Amino acid sequence: MHSKNKISSAIIKWIIHECDRLANWQTNLSVQEQMQLTSSKKRFNQIKFSYLDAYYRICHTTPLILETITALHWKEEHDAIQFWTEHLQEEVSHDKIMKKDLIFIFGSEKKIMLQPTITPPSSALLGYFYWQAYKGNPHLLILFRLFLEYSMSHFKHSIANIAKTLSHRATKSLKLHTELDSEHSHECLIYIDSYFHSDDIPNLKSLITFISQQLIESQIWITRVWQKKS
């Protein structure tokens, strides 16, 4: 962990807190809904639809980074541009790998197209960061990237269970992110210490809570809407 600055230290502690809350998302369901998810079929559907929702979020990784780079270009923040350009190169093609996973899970690309596209909470999350790139603070995208990357290491046990449920052949993108994201997290923490101040900590923590809440709401949406249609 980059511990020279209390900003990144405070942020990573809050991310851990919110990852724990995300891990317990089922507590937001009724007892009956929680019981239904104990069946193997419902559990499998929840995981595969979550994977599908994540795929559509990942499809926006490149566009979001490009919008961020454009905004930083107008601000002439060249060091930040270099960071996101390098990050973009590392993220390119991850959506294609995940799409291959989904084809294995659903059976064909045509069957994927027949599924729901993206949950409203995931759309809200993406929309927020597009707005920040267009009109707000493009540096805030780093919180989204750090949260997603840190959660990959935080949920190693859950990821192992997902791989077991869906088959290791269908979770190559998960394995890829798990291998890469420990190094990415360190780079993100340095970025935070470079572009934010201690006065920003309350707002940054609120944003992290917003991110985790939308991911929780997406799980609830899958349970209450997509599961019933499957």
Buried (B, 14 or more C-beta within 10 A) or exposed (E): EBEEBEBBBBBBEBBEBBBEBBBEBBEBBEEEBEEBBEEEEBBEBBBBBBBBBBBBBBBBBBEBBBBBBEBBEEEEBEEBBEBBEEBBEEBEEBBEBBBBBBBBBBEEEEEBEEBBEBBEBBBBBBEBBBEBBEEEEBBBBBBBBBBBBBBBBBBEEEBBEBBEBBEEEBBBBBBBBBEBBEEBBBBBBBBBBBBBEEEBBEEBBEBBBBBBBBBBBBBBBBBEEBBEEE
